[in-house]
Amino acid sequence: MTKVLVLGAAGKIARHAVSQFVDEEGLDLTLYLRRSERLRNLAGDRVEIVEGDVTDTDHLRQVVEGKDIVYANLGGDDIEDQARSVVAALEAAGVGRLIWISTLGIYDEVPGEFGKWNHQMLDGGYLEPYSAAAQVIEASKLDYTIVRPAWLTDVDEVEYELTQKGEPFKGTEVSRKSIADLVVKLSLDPTRYVRGSVGVNKPGTEGDKPSWY
């Protein structure tokens, strides 16, 4: 039985991933979030709900122990501090596999007019902390995969393509359900993209900005 810990389990992408996880036999889930009542209805034989803050490293280490895979769906101004706590907890617990959701643009990898627009929208308090958090993850000893989504939609579809670190980012948007699908696939085959960083976009969405702007 593979044991998966989901950090930030009430997030929109995480909820899609959890929905897919519970349909997979051979997986036990632990859902970690600040307000456990938000997901209390999901508790069951294969789903445990744990309330906590990821910056509480000691508590997080206790929860991480015995897990096989940690999927972090985190955000906020303190995302770098959260990354440091996650790395410390996993390394202390001897758990190596981490799937970390970040954002596009952390390597200045978005080309052209869309890249300029993305900087205009995300510089000055959003892109910088996510870039710093990714550097913390990449400097760790963990078997991480950093996932860099394009601008997110709630479209009910799974359609995406990947780019690797060092390649120009493609497309402008992607569905949250697509990111969740990738997370589940990485969890089911944890040897994929180890110590890698993948950009994720919907094919055919190239342009100067996402379609709704």
C-alpha positions, -999 to +999 in steps of 0.1 A: +000+000+000+015+033-011+011+061+015+006+096+001+006+127+022-012+158+007-001+192+021-026+220+016-052+194+008-081+219+007-066+237-023-085+236-057-059+215-075-055+192-044-092+186-043-091+173-079-061+152-071-077+137-040-108+128-060-086+109-084-065+093-056-095+078-039-104+060-071-069+043-072-066+010-053-035+005-033-032+041-020-036+054+015-041+092+018-033+116+046-048+150+040-029+178+059-045+212+062-050+241+086-087+237+091-095+200+091-133+205+092-131+216+055-124+180+045-138+161+074-164+144+051-136+126+032-123+107+062-125+070+058-107+037+059-081+049+034-082+087+041-069+103+073-074+140+080-047+158+100-049+195+111-017+214+111+005+241+097+034+231+075+057+256+092+054+236+124+083+214+113+083+190+143+046+182+139+050+179+101+079+155+106+057+132+128+030+132+102+055+126+073+071+095+090+061+063+072+048+080+041+061+072+006+052+103-013+045+139-003+025+162-026+027+198-016-001+221-028+009+252-009+008+290-013+011+323+005+036+351+012+056+327+034+060+300+007+098+300+011+095+294+048+070+266+040+095+251+016+122+251+042+100+234+067+088+208+043+124+200+033+135+197+069+106+175+079+110+151+049+148+148+054+144+142+091+118+116+085+138+099+058+111+104+031+125+114-002+098+118-028+082+152-031+059+167-057+059+205-053+035+228-071+051+261-081+043+285-109+054+294-144+082+320-147+104+311-118+134+307-141+124+335-164+116+308-189+084+323-204+093+338-238+080+367-258+051+390-251+035+365-228+067+364-207+067+402-204+030+402-194+036+374-169+063+394-152+041+425-151+013+404-134+035+384-110+066+405-102+066+424-069+056+399-043+044+367-060+070+354-084+100+361-062+089+340-032+079+311-054+113+313-071+130+313-038+110+284-026+119+264-057+156+271-050+151+256-015+136+225-030+163+221-056+191+226-030+177+197-009+186+160-010+150+151-019+138+133-050+116+162-059+095+171-090+086+208-093+055+214-113+051+248-130+015+253-142+005+279-167-024+303-157-050+281-142-086+275-153-115+255-138-124+240-172-135+203-167-108+188-190-075+169-188-053+181-217-017+191-212+018+190-224+051+194-206+083+213-210+115+207-190+137+231-171+159+249-195+132+248-223+110+278-232+076+275-216+047+268-239+011+280-239-006+304-215-032+284-196-041+249-183-069+234-162-065+226-125-078+192-133-049+186-157-024+195-130-041+171-106-039+144-133-001+149-136+003+148-098-016+115-096+005+100-125+037+111-108+025+094-076+016+062-093+050+061-111+073+080-087+104+074-108+092+100-134+109+134-135+129+128-103+149+160-095+132+176-124+111+207-130+083+205-155+062+233-171+026+224-178+003+240-203-027+231-225-015+227-261-027+253-286-030+281-260+000+302-272-006+339-272+003+372-255-018+364-224-045+339-212-078+339-231-098+356-204-076+387-203 
